Amino acid sequence: MPKETKKHDWEFQTGSGDELPSDLTMEEAFSRLDQLLSELDSEENSLETTFEKYKEGLALVRFCEEKVRAIEQQLQTLENEDTDDRS
């Protein structure tokens, strides 16, 4: 199985534009979270750098939570339709 190529190599911008790439996947978000954790564990970071990485990680976690919530809603809709079809 070929290794997935990294689609995004972004710099998280702080301030009013704390935005992740619009076509970011959950897999890419998890990969970046792993990278952030490794960086925080292995590097001597200033307090400012640590805080910036924390903010980026928080944005990624929120992104993943929203994706999971949307999928859960879709599953619930499918289950409801299936139950209605059986009635």
Phi and psi in degrees as a GROMACS rama.xvg file:
@    title "Ramachandran Plot"
@    xaxis  label "Phi"
@    yaxis  label "Psi"
@TYPE xy
-68.2281  145.896  PRO-2
-70.5822  138.005  LYS-3
-65.7784  139.39  GLU-4
-85.953  146.308  THR-5
-76.7454  121.349  LYS-6
-83.6444  -32.6786  LYS-7
-121.46  136.244  HIS-8
-133.454  76.6654  ASP-9
-106.367  161.251  TRP-10
-107.448  123.406  GLU-11
-69.8569  124.874  PHE-12
-97.1556  126.955  GLN-13
-88.5373  167.007  THR-14
101.78  -148.609  GLY-15
-72.3998  -18.5304  SER-16
-104.877  42.4305  GLY-17
-69.8875  72.7298  ASP-18
-116.294  142.485  GLU-19
-94.4649  159.691  LEU-20
-56.0339  138.69  PRO-21
-66.2447  -24.4203  SER-22
-103.838  22.1919  ASP-23
-63.8283  137.421  LEU-24
-100.075  163.524  THR-25
-63.3224  -37.2706  MET-26
-61.3654  -41.8533  GLU-27
-67.2512  -38.3774  GLU-28
-63.6941  -44.3467  ALA-29
-64.2417  -38.6463  PHE-30
-62.2649  -43.6053  SER-31
-67.551  -37.378  ARG-32
-61.3132  -43.3246  LEU-33
-59.4223  -42.5025  ASP-34
-63.1889  -44.1384  GLN-35
-60.9925  -43.267  LEU-36
-62.0891  -41.61  LEU-37
-62.8823  -43.4866  SER-38
-63.055  -40.9431  GLU-39
-69.4068  -33.5397  LEU-40
-76.4284  -32.0488  ASP-41
-104.666  -14.5233  SER-42
-112.047  151.156  GLU-43
-83.095  111.831  GLU-44
-113.32  146.545  ASN-45
-70.9582  164.731  SER-46
-60.0254  -40.1402  LEU-47
-63.4567  -45.5727  GLU-48
-63.5786  -43.4008  THR-49
-59.6483  -43.0904  THR-50
-64.5485  -40.599  PHE-51
-63.7591  -41.8697  GLU-52
-66.1678  -37.5432  LYS-53
-62.0122  -45.1268  TYR-54
-62.3317  -41.5358  LYS-55
-63.995  -44.5623  GLU-56
-60.68  -40.4891  GLY-57
-63.4318  -41.1799  LEU-58
-63.2612  -39.9654  ALA-59
-66.3687  -41.2152  LEU-60
-63.5488  -44.0054  VAL-61
-62.3597  -40.4208  ARG-62
-58.3408  -47.4388  PHE-63
-65.3233  -40.3636  CYS-64
-60.014  -42.7432  GLU-65
-63.5238  -41.669  GLU-66
-62.9043  -45.1113  LYS-67
-63.1236  -42.8763  VAL-68
-60.2288  -41.9983  ARG-69
-64.6523  -40.791  ALA-70
-66.9211  -40.5552  ILE-71
-60.5552  -40.5719  GLU-72
-64.4586  -40.2392  GLN-73
-64.0346  -41.8163  GLN-74
-63.3283  -41.846  LEU-75
-61.6839  -41.7242  GLN-76
-62.0153  -44.178  THR-77
-63.0627  -41.6392  LEU-78
-63.6495  -41.1056  GLU-79
-65.5285  -40.529  ASN-80
-64.8584  -39.6505  GLU-81
-64.5939  -41.7267  ASP-82
-65.0722  -42.3983  THR-83
-62.6957  -38.9942  ASP-84
-65.7081  -30.3174  ASP-85
-80.2809  -16.908  ARG-86
